[in-house]
Amino acid sequence: QAVSNSGESVALKICGADTVDLVKRFKREVRAIQKIHHKNVMPVLYVDLDSDPPYYVMPLAKQSVFDIIDELSSDHKKALEVFLQICYGVQAAHLAGECHRDIKPQNIMLLQDGTIKVTDFGIARFSRADSNTTSDTR
């Protein structure tokens, strides 16, 4: 957790990897997220891939869907609302040419305003050719 210039709390995701392949994967994740512009996908607010280590900033989530599983299991209306928002986020990713490949409750975040955000595109696969996938070392 960090504080933005505007005073809002934000989350900082740092590439803790020390191998070239894991750094490439982190950078690929950032590119994947930046291609998707949808209210149900966690946005990148700021990124510095040239930093050592590379990092990006995103809105701070209140909790994950994993944290509210018990609540959702007893409130089917709310569970359906959450599920639909997840579906919209995944659809947006697919329309942007991304396949998330790791949808699970821990990768679905709930913001303070109740919006559901799909996050963690670390193992996303580009469904269309991405010439930067193997050659980009930024």
Disulfide bonds with the S-S distance in Angstrom:
none
